[in-house]
């Protein structure tokens, strides 16, 4: 699955930089899934929580139309600098992105309700439930929310693991499964990609 769609040089370089600075990027299959989802729903406005070094942003923007805008939030200024480099190397113009440095839970309340087609979450796992609440507010009907690392390195499925990250991931699983406003799906790519469509 991870090798089905080979990555180009810009994405491979961005992935290597992310691993070097400890900003572990989404895997190749997860990136392909993001591009697929963005294309499927015709996403023009996407919020990314956790810029990393640009791997997921490249995938998302390649699935969006050429006038689509990615709003990417990260607490680390250096991550965003490296992401901008990755976007340039991938031929994605700066007009395609709105980069915001700051804590997601402080930035997200400033974004407009119902104005986004997709929200992708790949930042502090302990904050996943709060990201979920924010995503429901930000998404238009028919929009998609997606969470990377949704298996928590296989720990989330084991109740014996009581660490904050595993507990938060389990909570967001429960919230998405039980919310009648959503159509959920857990994709077995990478460390799990938990997705849901917001019903009309």
C-alpha positions as CSV (number, residue, x, y, z in Angstrom):
1,X,0.0,0.0,0.0
2,X,2.8,2.4,0.9
3,X,4.6,1.9,-2.4
4,X,1.6,1.8,-4.7
5,X,2.0,5.4,-5.7
6,X,5.6,6.5,-5.8
7,X,6.4,9.9,-4.4
8,X,8.1,12.6,-6.4
9,X,11.4,14.2,-5.5
10,X,9.9,17.2,-3.8
11,X,7.8,15.0,-1.5
12,X,10.7,12.6,-0.7
13,X,12.9,15.6,0.2
14,X,10.2,17.1,2.4
15,X,9.7,13.7,4.1
16,X,13.4,13.4,4.8
17,X,13.6,17.0,6.3
18,X,10.6,16.2,8.5
19,X,12.2,13.1,9.9
20,X,15.4,14.9,10.5
21,X,13.8,17.6,12.7
22,X,11.4,15.2,14.4
23,X,8.2,16.3,12.6
24,X,7.2,12.8,11.5
25,X,5.1,13.2,8.3
26,X,2.1,11.2,7.1
27,X,3.1,8.1,5.2
28,X,2.9,7.8,1.4
29,X,-0.4,5.9,1.5
30,X,-1.9,8.4,3.9
31,X,-0.8,11.2,1.7
32,X,-2.4,9.5,-1.3
33,X,-5.6,9.1,0.7
34,X,-5.6,12.9,1.5
35,X,-5.1,13.8,-2.1
36,X,-7.9,11.4,-3.1
37,X,-10.3,12.8,-0.5
38,X,-9.6,16.4,-1.4
39,X,-10.1,15.6,-5.1
40,X,-13.3,13.6,-4.4
41,X,-15.0,16.5,-2.6
42,X,-13.6,19.3,-4.8
43,X,-12.0,20.9,-1.7
44,X,-11.2,24.5,-2.2
45,X,-10.7,25.5,1.4
46,X,-8.8,23.2,3.7
47,X,-7.5,23.6,7.3
48,X,-4.4,21.6,8.2
49,X,-3.7,21.3,12.0
50,X,0.0,20.5,12.1
51,X,2.0,21.7,9.1
52,X,5.0,19.5,9.7
53,X,7.5,20.0,6.9
54,X,5.0,20.1,4.1
55,X,4.3,16.5,3.1
56,X,0.6,16.5,3.9
57,X,0.3,20.0,2.5
58,X,1.7,18.9,-0.8
59,X,-0.8,16.0,-0.9
60,X,-3.7,18.2,0.0
61,X,-2.9,20.9,-2.5
62,X,-2.4,18.5,-5.3
63,X,-5.9,17.2,-4.7
64,X,-7.4,20.7,-4.6
65,X,-8.2,22.9,-7.6
66,X,-5.5,25.3,-8.6
67,X,-7.3,28.2,-6.9
68,X,-7.8,26.3,-3.7
69,X,-6.2,27.6,-0.5
70,X,-4.7,25.6,2.3
71,X,-4.8,27.2,5.8
72,X,-2.0,25.5,7.8
73,X,-1.5,25.9,11.5
74,X,1.7,24.9,13.4
75,X,3.2,26.0,16.7
76,X,6.7,25.7,15.2
77,X,8.0,28.5,12.9
78,X,10.8,26.4,11.6
79,X,8.4,23.6,10.5
80,X,6.5,26.2,8.5
81,X,9.7,27.6,6.9
82,X,10.6,24.1,5.8
83,X,7.1,23.5,4.5
84,X,7.2,26.6,2.4
85,X,10.4,25.3,0.9
86,X,8.7,22.0,0.1
87,X,5.8,23.8,-1.5
88,X,8.2,25.8,-3.7
89,X,10.1,22.7,-4.7
90,X,6.7,21.0,-5.6
91,X,5.7,24.0,-7.8
92,X,2.9,25.1,-5.5
93,X,2.7,28.9,-5.4
94,X,2.7,30.9,-2.1
95,X,-0.8,32.2,-3.0
96,X,-2.1,28.6,-2.4
97,X,-1.3,28.8,1.3
98,X,-2.2,30.8,4.4
99,X,0.4,29.8,7.1
100,X,-0.4,30.6,10.7
101,X,2.1,30.1,13.5
102,X,0.5,29.4,16.9
103,X,-1.2,26.8,19.1
104,X,-4.1,25.2,17.2
105,X,-6.6,25.7,20.1
106,X,-5.9,29.4,20.1
107,X,-6.0,29.8,16.3
108,X,-9.0,27.7,15.3
109,X,-11.6,29.8,17.2
110,X,-10.6,32.7,14.9
111,X,-11.5,30.8,11.7
112,X,-14.9,31.2,10.1
113,X,-17.8,28.8,10.9
114,X,-18.9,26.5,8.0
115,X,-16.3,28.0,5.6
116,X,-14.1,24.9,5.0
117,X,-14.4,21.8,2.8
118,X,-11.9,19.7,4.8
119,X,-10.0,19.7,8.1
120,X,-6.9,17.5,8.5
121,X,-5.5,16.9,12.0
122,X,-2.0,15.7,12.6
123,X,-0.7,17.6,15.7
124,X,-0.9,17.1,19.4
125,X,-2.7,13.8,19.9
126,X,-3.9,14.7,23.3
127,X,-5.9,17.6,21.7
128,X,-7.6,15.4,19.1
129,X,-11.1,15.7,20.8
130,X,-10.8,19.5,20.8
131,X,-9.7,19.5,17.2
132,X,-12.8,17.4,16.4
133,X,-15.1,19.9,18.0
134,X,-13.5,22.7,16.1
135,X,-13.7,20.8,12.8
136,X,-17.4,20.3,13.2
137,X,-17.8,24.0,13.5
138,X,-15.5,24.8,10.6
139,X,-16.8,22.3,8.1
140,X,-19.6,22.9,5.6
141,X,-22.2,20.2,5.1
142,X,-20.5,17.5,3.0
143,X,-17.1,18.4,4.3
144,X,-14.5,15.9,5.5
145,X,-12.5,15.7,8.7
146,X,-9.5,13.4,8.9
147,X,-7.1,12.4,11.7
148,X,-3.7,10.9,11.1
149,X,-2.1,8.4,13.5
150,X,-5.6,7.2,14.5
151,X,-4.3,3.8,15.7
152,X,-1.8,5.5,18.1
153,X,0.9,2.9,17.2
154,X,-1.6,0.2,17.9
155,X,-2.0,1.4,21.5
156,X,-5.4,3.1,21.0
157,X,-7.1,-0.3,20.5
158,X,-5.7,-1.7,23.7
159,X,-7.6,-0.4,26.8
160,X,-4.5,-1.3,29.0
161,X,-2.7,1.7,27.6
162,X,-3.9,4.7,29.7
163,X,-1.4,7.4,28.5
164,X,-3.0,10.7,27.5
165,X,-2.5,10.3,23.7
166,X,-4.1,6.8,23.6
167,X,-7.0,8.0,25.7
168,X,-7.5,11.1,23.5
169,X,-7.4,9.0,20.3
170,X,-9.9,6.5,21.8
171,X,-12.2,9.4,22.7
172,X,-12.2,10.9,19.2
173,X,-13.0,7.4,17.8
174,X,-16.0,7.3,20.1
175,X,-17.1,10.8,19.3
176,X,-17.0,10.2,15.5
177,X,-18.7,6.8,15.7
178,X,-21.5,8.1,17.9
179,X,-22.2,11.4,16.2
180,X,-25.3,11.0,13.9
181,X,-24.2,14.1,11.9
182,X,-21.3,12.1,10.5
183,X,-20.5,9.2,8.2
184,X,-17.3,7.7,9.6
185,X,-14.5,5.5,8.2
186,X,-11.2,4.2,9.6
187,X,-8.7,3.6,6.8
188,X,-5.9,1.1,7.4
189,X,-3.1,3.2,5.9
190,X,0.0,4.1,7.8
191,X,-0.9,4.4,11.5
192,X,-4.6,4.7,10.6
193,X,-6.5,7.6,9.0
194,X,-9.8,8.2,10.7
195,X,-12.2,10.1,8.4
196,X,-15.8,11.3,8.6
197,X,-18.1,13.2,6.2
198,X,-20.4,15.8,7.8
199,X,-23.9,15.1,6.6
200,X,-26.0,17.8,4.8
